[in-house]
């Protein structure tokens, strides 16, 4: 990571920021539909652990970061389904040609890159750039509400903005041991 982008904040402040920020996301009609309906504490606990690991002065091994990210994505975005459906997204893979415009069936298929296996729970919801704009807006509002100093706010915002492509599946895997694929396709 680029140390210039790494804000230096303690765990108590991280906890307060995450609590206010997360409550704002769950209340915001523009993005709250992405989150699973688990209690907020169950969703924020793994996020706090992940953020603290990312901001740690001591480097955290990529495998551990991937495990923490996996825990967060599962807690926030994994859906339980008491009545499993007999229909899945592969049953409608033929519709992909209409979505992508690929009527001749070329071999080049669009794909996204997972940060960790649990990231697929989020990418299945097909987030767009505008959603990340909302997240950054809510983070800025949370930092203002907590009266975080301007320099620290700028560092936190730069750090959050640096994750844009990764969160939307256009980055690289945090850790790839070759056992689980990091390629992901939302159709088929």
MIDOSE-1310 file (N, C-alpha, C; in nm, 2 decimals, decimal comma, always signed):
residues 188
xxxx	+0,08/-0,12/+0,00/+0,00/+0,00/+0,00/+0,09/+0,12/+0,00; +0,03/+0,23/-0,05/+0,10/+0,36/-0,05/+0,09/+0,42/+0,09; +0,20/+0,44/+0,16/+0,19/+0,49/+0,29/+0,14/+0,64/+0,29; +0,15/+0,71/+0,18/+0,10/+0,84/+0,17/-0,05/+0,85/+0,18
xxxx	-0,11/+0,74/+0,13/-0,26/+0,73/+0,14/-0,31/+0,67/+0,27; -0,22/+0,61/+0,35/-0,27/+0,55/+0,47/-0,28/+0,65/+0,58; -0,41/+0,68/+0,62/-0,43/+0,77/+0,74/-0,39/+0,70/+0,87; -0,34/+0,78/+0,96/-0,30/+0,73/+1,09/-0,41/+0,76/+1,19
xxxx	-0,50/+0,66/+1,22/-0,61/+0,68/+1,31/-0,62/+0,56/+1,40; -0,66/+0,58/+1,52/-0,66/+0,48/+1,62/-0,79/+0,39/+1,61; -0,79/+0,28/+1,67/-0,91/+0,19/+1,66/-1,04/+0,24/+1,71; -1,03/+0,33/+1,82/-1,16/+0,39/+1,87/-1,22/+0,48/+1,76
xxxx	-1,14/+0,56/+1,70/-1,19/+0,65/+1,59/-1,24/+0,57/+1,48; -1,17/+0,46/+1,44/-1,22/+0,37/+1,33/-1,36/+0,32/+1,36; -1,37/+0,27/+1,49/-1,50/+0,22/+1,53/-1,61/+0,32/+1,52; -1,59/+0,44/+1,57/-1,69/+0,55/+1,56/-1,72/+0,58/+1,41
xxxx	-1,62/+0,59/+1,33/-1,64/+0,63/+1,19/-1,73/+0,52/+1,12; -1,69/+0,39/+1,15/-1,76/+0,28/+1,08/-1,91/+0,28/+1,13; -1,93/+0,30/+1,26/-2,07/+0,29/+1,31/-2,15/+0,40/+1,25; -2,11/+0,52/+1,24/-2,18/+0,63/+1,18/-2,20/+0,61/+1,03
xxxx	-2,09/+0,58/+0,97/-2,09/+0,56/+0,82/-2,18/+0,45/+0,78; -2,18/+0,34/+0,85/-2,26/+0,22/+0,82/-2,41/+0,25/+0,84; -2,44/+0,31/+0,95/-2,58/+0,35/+0,98/-2,63/+0,44/+0,87; -2,54/+0,53/+0,82/-2,58/+0,62/+0,71/-2,61/+0,54/+0,58
xxxx	-2,52/+0,43/+0,55/-2,54/+0,35/+0,43/-2,67/+0,27/+0,44; -2,70/+0,22/+0,56/-2,82/+0,14/+0,58/-2,95/+0,22/+0,57; -2,93/+0,35/+0,60/-3,05/+0,45/+0,59/-3,07/+0,51/+0,46; -2,97/+0,51/+0,37/-2,97/+0,58/+0,24/-3,04/+0,49/+0,14
xxxx	-3,15/+0,54/+0,09/-3,23/+0,47/-0,01/-3,16/+0,43/-0,14; -3,05/+0,51/-0,17/-2,98/+0,49/-0,29/-2,89/+0,36/-0,29; -2,85/+0,31/-0,17/-2,77/+0,20/-0,16/-2,81/+0,09/-0,06; -2,90/+0,12/+0,02/-2,94/+0,03/+0,13/-2,99/-0,11/+0,08
xxxx	-3,04/-0,12/-0,04/-3,09/-0,24/-0,09/-2,98/-0,35/-0,11; -2,85/-0,30/-0,12/-2,74/-0,39/-0,14/-2,71/-0,48/-0,02; -2,75/-0,43/+0,10/-2,71/-0,49/+0,23/-2,81/-0,59/+0,27; -2,75/-0,70/+0,33/-2,84/-0,80/+0,39/-2,90/-0,75/+0,52
xxxx	-3,01/-0,81/+0,56/-3,08/-0,76/+0,67/-3,04/-0,81/+0,81; -2,91/-0,84/+0,82/-2,85/-0,88/+0,95/-2,84/-0,76/+1,04; -2,84/-0,79/+1,17/-2,82/-0,67/+1,27/-2,69/-0,60/+1,23; -2,69/-0,47/+1,25/-2,58/-0,38/+1,21/-2,45/-0,42/+1,28
xxxx	-2,46/-0,47/+1,40/-2,34/-0,51/+1,48/-2,27/-0,63/+1,41; -2,35/-0,72/+1,35/-2,29/-0,83/+1,28/-2,22/-0,79/+1,15; -2,27/-0,68/+1,09/-2,21/-0,63/+0,97/-2,09/-0,54/+0,99; -2,09/-0,46/+1,10/-1,98/-0,37/+1,12/-1,86/-0,43/+1,19
xxxx	-1,88/-0,54/+1,27/-1,77/-0,60/+1,34/-1,66/-0,65/+1,24; -1,70/-0,73/+1,14/-1,59/-0,77/+1,04/-1,53/-0,65/+0,96; -1,62/-0,55/+0,94/-1,56/-0,43/+0,86/-1,46/-0,35/+0,95; -1,49/-0,34/+1,08/-1,39/-0,27/+1,17/-1,26/-0,35/+1,17
xxxx	-1,27/-0,48/+1,18/-1,15/-0,57/+1,18/-1,07/-0,55/+1,05; -1,14/-0,54/+0,94/-1,07/-0,53/+0,81/-1,01/-0,39/+0,80; -1,08/-0,28/+0,83/-1,03/-0,15/+0,83/-0,90/-0,13/+0,92; -0,92/-0,18/+1,04/-0,80/-0,18/+1,13/-0,68/-0,25/+1,08
xxxx	-0,70/-0,37/+1,01/-0,59/-0,44/+0,95/-0,53/-0,36/+0,84; -0,62/-0,30/+0,76/-0,56/-0,22/+0,64/-0,48/-0,10/+0,69; -0,52/-0,04/+0,80/-0,46/+0,08/+0,85/-0,35/+0,05/+0,95; -0,32/-0,08/+0,98/-0,23/-0,11/+1,08/-0,08/-0,07/+1,04
xxxx	-0,01/-0,02/+1,14/+0,13/+0,01/+1,12/+0,21/-0,11/+1,08; +0,17/-0,22/+1,14/+0,24/-0,35/+1,10/+0,17/-0,41/+0,98; +0,25/-0,45/+0,88/+0,19/-0,50/+0,76/+0,11/-0,63/+0,79; +0,00/-0,65/+0,73/-0,08/-0,77/+0,75/-0,07/-0,85/+0,62
xxxx	-0,05/-0,98/+0,64/-0,03/-1,07/+0,52/-0,15/-1,07/+0,43; -0,13/-1,07/+0,30/-0,24/-1,07/+0,21/-0,35/-1,18/+0,23; -0,30/-1,30/+0,27/-0,40/-1,40/+0,30/-0,49/-1,37/+0,41; -0,44/-1,30/+0,52/-0,52/-1,26/+0,63/-0,61/-1,15/+0,59
xxxx	-0,57/-1,05/+0,51/-0,66/-0,95/+0,46/-0,77/-1,01/+0,38; -0,74/-1,11/+0,30/-0,84/-1,17/+0,21/-0,95/-1,24/+0,30; -0,90/-1,30/+0,41/-0,99/-1,37/+0,50/-1,08/-1,27/+0,57; -1,02/-1,15/+0,61/-1,10/-1,05/+0,68/-1,20/-0,99/+0,58
xxxx	-1,16/-0,97/+0,46/-1,25/-0,91/+0,35/-1,36/-1,01/+0,33; -1,33/-1,14/+0,32/-1,43/-1,25/+0,30/-1,53/-1,25/+0,41; -1,49/-1,23/+0,53/-1,58/-1,23/+0,64/-1,68/-1,11/+0,63; -1,62/-0,99/+0,59/-1,71/-0,87/+0,58/-1,81/-0,89/+0,47
xxxx	-1,76/-0,93/+0,35/-1,86/-0,94/+0,23/-1,97/-1,04/+0,26; -1,93/-1,15/+0,33/-2,03/-1,25/+0,37/-2,13/-1,19/+0,47; -2,08/-1,12/+0,57/-2,17/-1,06/+0,67/-2,27/-0,96/+0,61; -2,22/-0,88/+0,52/-2,29/-0,76/+0,47/-2,38/-0,80/+0,35
xxxx	-2,34/-0,89/+0,26/-2,40/-0,91/+0,14/-2,45/-1,05/+0,10; -2,41/-1,15/+0,18/-2,46/-1,29/+0,15/-2,61/-1,30/+0,19; -2,68/-1,36/+0,11/-2,82/-1,38/+0,13/-2,85/-1,52/+0,17; -2,93/-1,53/+0,27/-2,98/-1,66/+0,31/-3,10/-1,69/+0,23
xxxx	-3,13/-1,82/+0,20/-3,25/-1,85/+0,12/-3,31/-1,98/+0,18; -3,41/-1,97/+0,26/-3,47/-2,08/+0,33/-3,53/-2,18/+0,23; -3,58/-2,12/+0,12/-3,64/-2,21/+0,01/-3,55/-2,19/-0,11; -3,46/-2,29/-0,13/-3,37/-2,28/-0,25/-3,45/-2,28/-0,38
xxxx	-3,41/-2,20/-0,47/-3,48/-2,19/-0,60/-3,43/-2,30/-0,69; -3,51/-2,35/-0,78/-3,47/-2,45/-0,88/-3,41/-2,38/-1,00; -3,43/-2,25/-1,00/-3,38/-2,17/-1,11/-3,26/-2,09/-1,06; -3,15/-2,08/-1,14/-3,04/-2,00/-1,11/-3,00/-1,91/-1,22
xxxx	-2,89/-1,83/-1,20/-2,86/-1,73/-1,31/-2,80/-1,81/-1,43; -2,76/-1,93/-1,42/-2,71/-2,00/-1,54/-2,82/-2,04/-1,63; -2,94/-2,06/-1,57/-3,06/-2,09/-1,65/-3,09/-1,99/-1,76; -3,05/-1,87/-1,73/-3,08/-1,75/-1,82/-2,95/-1,70/-1,89
xxxx	-2,85/-1,78/-1,90/-2,72/-1,74/-1,96/-2,75/-1,70/-2,10; -2,84/-1,76/-2,17/-2,87/-1,73/-2,31/-2,91/-1,58/-2,33; -2,96/-1,52/-2,22/-3,00/-1,38/-2,23/-2,87/-1,28/-2,23; -2,76/-1,34/-2,19/-2,64/-1,26/-2,19/-2,61/-1,20/-2,33
xxxx	-2,64/-1,27/-2,44/-2,61/-1,21/-2,57/-2,69/-1,08/-2,59; -2,81/-1,07/-2,53/-2,88/-0,95/-2,55/-2,83/-0,84/-2,46; -2,78/-0,87/-2,34/-2,72/-0,78/-2,25/-2,59/-0,72/-2,30; -2,51/-0,81/-2,35/-2,37/-0,77/-2,40/-2,37/-0,73/-2,55
xxxx	-2,48/-0,76/-2,62/-2,47/-0,74/-2,76/-2,39/-0,84/-2,84; -2,35/-0,94/-2,78/-2,27/-1,05/-2,84/-2,36/-1,15/-2,90; -2,41/-1,12/-3,02/-2,51/-1,21/-3,08/-2,44/-1,32/-3,16; -2,31/-1,31/-3,19/-2,24/-1,41/-3,26/-2,16/-1,51/-3,17
xxxx	-2,16/-1,48/-3,04/-2,10/-1,57/-2,94/-1,95/-1,57/-2,95; -1,88/-1,46/-2,94/-1,74/-1,46/-2,94/-1,68/-1,53/-2,82; -1,56/-1,56/-2,82/-1,49/-1,63/-2,71/-1,45/-1,54/-2,60; -1,45/-1,41/-2,62/-1,41/-1,31/-2,52/-1,53/-1,27/-2,44
xxxx	-1,53/-1,32/-2,31/-1,64/-1,30/-2,23/-1,60/-1,19/-2,12; -1,70/-1,10/-2,09/-1,67/-1,00/-1,99/-1,66/-1,07/-1,85; -1,56/-1,02/-1,77/-1,55/-1,08/-1,63/-1,50/-0,97/-1,54; -1,52/-1,00/-1,41/-1,48/-0,92/-1,30/-1,38/-0,99/-1,22
xxxx	-1,30/-0,92/-1,14/-1,20/-0,99/-1,06/-1,25/-0,97/-0,91; -1,25/-1,08/-0,84/-1,29/-1,08/-0,70/-1,17/-1,04/-0,61; -1,20/-0,96/-0,51/-1,10/-0,93/-0,41/-1,07/-1,05/-0,33; -1,18/-1,13/-0,30/-1,18/-1,25/-0,22/-1,30/-1,33/-0,26
xxxx	-1,31/-1,45/-0,23/-1,44/-1,53/-0,27/-1,57/-1,47/-0,22; -1,57/-1,41/-0,10/-1,70/-1,35/-0,05/-1,74/-1,22/-0,13; -1,65/-1,16/-0,20/-1,67/-1,05/-0,28/-1,78/-1,08/-0,39; -1,80/-1,20/-0,43/-1,90/-1,24/-0,52/-2,04/-1,21/-0,47
xxxx	-2,06/-1,22/-0,34/-2,19/-1,18/-0,29/-2,23/-1,04/-0,32; -2,13/-0,95/-0,32/-2,16/-0,81/-0,35/-2,17/-0,79/-0,50; -2,08/-0,85/-0,58/-2,08/-0,83/-0,72/-2,20/-0,89/-0,79; -2,27/-0,98/-0,73/-2,39/-1,04/-0,79/-2,50/-0,93/-0,79
xxxx	-2,49/-0,84/-0,70/-2,59/-0,73/-0,69/-2,57/-0,62/-0,80; -2,46/-0,64/-0,88/-2,43/-0,55/-0,99/-2,42/-0,40/-0,95; -2,33/-0,37/-0,86/-2,31/-0,23/-0,83/-2,25/-0,15/-0,94; -2,27/-0,02/-0,94/-2,22/+0,07/-1,05/-2,14/+0,18/-0,98
xxxx	-2,07/+0,26/-1,06/-1,99/+0,37/-1,01/-2,07/+0,47/-0,93; -2,19/+0,50/-0,97/-2,27/+0,59/-0,89/-2,29/+0,55/-0,75; -2,30/+0,41/-0,72/-2,31/+0,36/-0,59/-2,19/+0,40/-0,51; -2,07/+0,39/-0,57/-1,95/+0,42/-0,49/-1,94/+0,57/-0,46
xxxx	-1,99/+0,65/-0,55/-2,01/+0,80/-0,53/-2,09/+0,82/-0,40; -2,20/+0,75/-0,38/-2,28/+0,76/-0,27/-2,20/+0,72/-0,14; -2,13/+0,61/-0,15/-2,05/+0,57/-0,04/-1,95/+0,67/+0,01; -1,88/+0,73/-0,09/-1,78/+0,84/-0,06/-1,85/+0,96/+0,00
xxxx	-1,97/+0,99/-0,05/-2,05/+1,11/+0,01/-2,08/+1,08/+0,15; -2,13/+0,96/+0,18/-2,17/+0,92/+0,32/-2,05/+0,92/+0,41; -1,93/+0,87/+0,36/-1,81/+0,87/+0,44/-1,77/+1,01/+0,48; -1,77/+1,10/+0,38/-1,74/+1,24/+0,40/-1,83/+1,30/+0,51
xxxx	-1,96/+1,27/+0,50/-2,06/+1,32/+0,59/-2,03/+1,27/+0,73; -1,99/+1,14/+0,74/-1,96/+1,08/+0,87/-1,84/+1,15/+0,94; -1,74/+1,17/+0,85/-1,62/+1,24/+0,90/-1,64/+1,38/+0,95; -1,73/+1,45/+0,88/-1,77/+1,59/+0,92/-1,85/+1,58/+1,05
xxxx	-1,94/+1,49/+1,06/-2,02/+1,48/+1,18/-1,93/+1,45/+1,30; -1,82/+1,37/+1,29/-1,73/+1,34/+1,40/-1,62/+1,45/+1,42; -1,63/+1,55/+1,33/-1,53/+1,66/+1,33/-1,39/+1,61/+1,33; -1,36/+1,52/+1,24/-1,23/+1,47/+1,21/-1,15/+1,58/+1,15
xxxx	-1,02/+1,60/+1,19/-0,94/+1,71/+1,13/-0,93/+1,70/+0,98; -0,92/+1,81/+0,92/-0,92/+1,82/+0,77/-0,82/+1,73/+0,71; -0,69/+1,74/+0,76/-0,58/+1,66/+0,70/-0,61/+1,51/+0,71; -0,66/+1,46/+0,82/-0,70/+1,32/+0,84/-0,82/+1,29/+0,75
xxxx	-0,91/+1,38/+0,74/-1,03/+1,35/+0,65/-0,98/+1,34/+0,50; -0,89/+1,42/+0,46/-0,84/+1,41/+0,32/-0,77/+1,28/+0,30; -0,69/+1,23/+0,40/-0,62/+1,10/+0,39/-0,72/+0,99/+0,38; -0,82/+0,99/+0,47/-0,92/+0,89/+0,47/-1,00/+0,88/+0,34
xxxx	-1,04/+1,00/+0,29/-1,11/+1,00/+0,16/-1,02/+0,95/+0,04; -0,90/+0,99/+0,04/-0,81/+0,94/-0,06/-0,79/+0,79/-0,05; -0,78/+0,74/+0,07/-0,77/+0,60/+0,09/-0,89/+0,52/+0,04; -1,01/+0,58/+0,08/-1,14/+0,52/+0,04/-1,15/+0,52/-0,11
xxxx	-1,11/+0,63/-0,18/-1,12/+0,64/-0,32/-1,03/+0,55/-0,39; -0,92/+0,51/-0,33/-0,82/+0,42/-0,39/-0,88/+0,28/-0,41; -0,99/+0,24/-0,33/-1,04/+0,11/-0,34/-1,16/+0,10/-0,45; -1,19/+0,21/-0,51/-1,30/+0,21/-0,61/-1,30/+0,10/-0,71
xxxx	-1,19/+0,08/-0,79/-1,19/-0,02/-0,89/-1,19/-0,16/-0,83; -1,12/-0,18/-0,72/-1,12/-0,31/-0,66/-1,26/-0,36/-0,61; -1,33/-0,27/-0,54/-1,46/-0,30/-0,49/-1,56/-0,33/-0,61; -1,55/-0,26/-0,72/-1,64/-0,28/-0,83/-1,59/-0,39/-0,92
xxxx	-1,49/-0,47/-0,88/-1,45/-0,58/-0,96/-1,35/-0,56/-1,07; -1,29/-0,44/-1,07/-1,20/-0,40/-1,18/-1,05/-0,39/-1,13; -1,03/-0,45/-1,02/-0,89/-0,45/-0,96/-0,83/-0,58/-0,96; -0,75/-0,61/-0,86/-0,68/-0,74/-0,85/-0,73/-0,81/-0,72
xxxx	-0,71/-0,94/-0,71/-0,74/-1,01/-0,59/-0,65/-0,97/-0,48; -0,70/-0,97/-0,36/-0,61/-0,94/-0,24/-0,51/-1,05/-0,23; -0,55/-1,17/-0,24/-0,47/-1,29/-0,23/-0,53/-1,40/-0,32; -0,44/-1,46/-0,40/-0,49/-1,57/-0,49/-0,40/-1,69/-0,47
xxxx	-0,45/-1,79/-0,40/-0,37/-1,91/-0,38/-0,39/-2,01/-0,48; -0,47/-1,98/-0,58/-0,49/-2,07/-0,69/-0,60/-2,18/-0,66; -0,64/-2,19/-0,54/-0,75/-2,29/-0,50/-0,89/-2,24/-0,54; -0,91/-2,11/-0,53/-1,04/-2,05/-0,56/-1,02/-1,95/-0,67
xxxx	-1,10/-1,95/-0,77/-1,09/-1,86/-0,88/-1,12/-1,72/-0,84; -1,05/-1,62/-0,90/-1,08/-1,48/-0,87/-1,16/-1,42/-0,99; -1,18/-1,50/-1,09/-1,26/-1,45/-1,20/-1,41/-1,46/-1,17; -1,49/-1,37/-1,21/-1,63/-1,37/-1,18/-1,71/-1,32/-1,29
xxxx	-1,82/-1,39/-1,33/-1,91/-1,34/-1,43/-2,04/-1,34/-1,37; -2,11/-1,23/-1,39/-2,25/-1,21/-1,33/-2,35/-1,28/-1,41; -2,32/-1,31/-1,54/-2,42/-1,38/-1,62/-2,36/-1,51/-1,67; -2,43/-1,62/-1,65/-2,39/-1,75/-1,70/-2,29/-1,82/-1,62
